[in-house]
Amino acid sequence: MTLVLPIDPEANRLLERSPLALLVGMVLDQQVSMEKAFSSPYVLVQRLGHDLDAAELAGYDPEALIALFAQPPALHRFPKAMAARVQEVCQVLVNRYDGDAALLWSDVADGPELLRRVSELPGFGKQKAQIFVALLGKRFGVTPQDWREAAGGYGDPGAYRSVADVTDADSLRQVREFKQQMKAAAKAKAAG
């Protein structure tokens, strides 16, 4: 039960062993491909020269962090905004969870509490929080009582709706098809 994206195998291994890298990948998972979002923590580790540390990132000089994010190839298409967002998330981790991303989910009583905690992170609206809860449950064994319900449709078994459902190239294709269908439906609804 792990995340398997078509990215550098070392980037996948980092996501498996580093809760902070996984969380940073989820922070970056907007307006870029899943592969870009979840491989960027590995690139950031390479640029820093060591594993990610929430306290270090929380206290990093903002301009220097933006420079790390913007260095080609940029870690995100919006490096300034995403560097700030990662820093904000790390500040929450330091202030509430002793800088340990795993404490965000390791001692929750149930799925609703997990969803609440994730939703309190900067940049995590309901959908993004539900996707992260599903990712933790489906790929990383974080399954407190009622986690599937807290994850909404993203927690459904056998669904292909988000990064939580990616295990190989075929599942990635199915997730992309689902996202395209949702975008088309939203466009049609907006056009009225």
N, C-alpha and C positions, 0 to 999 in steps of 0.2 A: 504494500500500500504506500506507494510514493508517487510523486509527481514526475512524469517523464515527458519533458518537452524536447523538441528537436533543436537543442542548443548544445554547446560544448559540454561533454560529460562532466567536466570539473564544475561547471556552473550548476548542473543538476545535483551533484554531490554536495555542493555548498548549501543549496536550498534544503537538502535532507538533514544536514548536520547543524545548520545555523538558523535558529528561529528568527533572529533579527534579519538575516538575508531574505528569508521567506516573506517576512512582513514588509521589508523594503520593496521586494518585487511586487507585492500586492499594492503598495502605495503607488508605484510607477505604472501599474496596469490600467492606464486610461489614455486614450488617444495615441497609442502605439500598439504594435502587435504584442501578443502574450510572450512571444520569444524574446523580443527586445526588453520588455519589462522585467522578465524573470532572469535574463542573462546579465542585466546591468549590475546587480549586486556583486557578481563575480568580477566584472570589469572594475567596479569601485574598489574591491579588495585588492586587485592588482595595482591600481593607482595609489592606494594608501600604503601598500607593502605589507599589510597584515589584515587579520580578520576584522570584521566590523565590530564596533563597540559603541553602544548607545550613548554612553556618557561622553565619549570623544566626539561623536557626531553632534550631540546636543550642544556642546561647548565650542564647536569648530567655528573659526572665523567665517561669517556668512559669505563674504566675497571669495575667500579661498575655496569654500565648498562649492560655490557656483562655478568657479574655474575648473574644479575637478569634474563636475557634471558636464560642463560645456566642452571640455577638451575632446577633440575629434578621436574616434566617433563619439558624439554626445550621448550621454546615458539616457536621454529622453528628448523628444522634440521641443520641449519647453524646459530647458535645463535650469533656468533661474527659479521658476515657480516650483519645480520638483525638488530642487536642492533645499529650498525653504520648507517645503512640505515634509521631506524626510527629516529635516532638523526639528520641526515642530513635533512630529511623531516621536522622535527620540527623546525630546524634552519631556513629553508625557510619560514615556517609559521610565525615565530617570526619576521623575517626581512621584509616580504612583507604583512603580513595579521594580524599584531598585536597579533600573537599567537593564533588566532581564526580560526580553520579549516573551519568553516562555511563561513567565508569571502572569502574563495577560490571560492565558487560558489554562494553566496547569492546575489551579485550585478552584475552578468555578463549580458552583453547586448544580447548575443545569444549563440547558441551551439558551433560555432567555437571558440569563446572567451573562453568558459568553457573548451573545449578540449585543447586549447593552454595553459591555466593556469595549468591544470592537467598534461599536457605533460612536463611542466617545472619542475615538482617535480623530485628529484633524484629517479632513478629506474623506472620511468614511461615512457616506450616506447609507440609507437602508440597503440598497441593492449591493453596494460594494461590501458592506458588513456581512450580508447574507452569503455572498459568494465566498468570503474568507472563512466564515463558519463552515460552509460546505467543504471548502478546501481542507481545513483542519480535520474535519470528520472523515471525509472520503479518502484522503491521501496520507494523513498523519496520525490516525487513530485517536484523535481528540473527540470523544463521543460521550459527553455528559448527557444525562437524561434529557430527552426532548430536543436534542440538537438538530435533528432533521426538520422538525417543525419550525425551529428558530431560523433555519436556513431557507425556509420557504421552498419554492419549487427547485431551488438550486440543491437542496438536500435529497431530492427524489432519487431513489436507486434507479439505475439504468437510464438516467437523463443525460443529455449532451448539451448543456446550457452554458458552461463556463470552464475556466481553467481547472476547476475542481474535478472535471470529468475527463481530463486529458491523461491518457495512459500510453498512447502510441499515435502514429501518424493517422490512422483511420478515425480514432476518437477526436483528434484535433480537427480533421476535416468535418466531422459531424457537428462539432461545436461551432465551427465557422459558418456552416450552413444554417444552423439555428440562429446565430446572430444576424446573418443576412436576412433571414425571414422576419425577424423582429424589427429590423430597420425598415424593411419594405412595408411592413404592416403599420409602423409608426408614420411613415411618409404618407401612406394612403389615408390614414386617419386624419393627419394634418391637412391634407388636400381636400378632405371632406366630401 
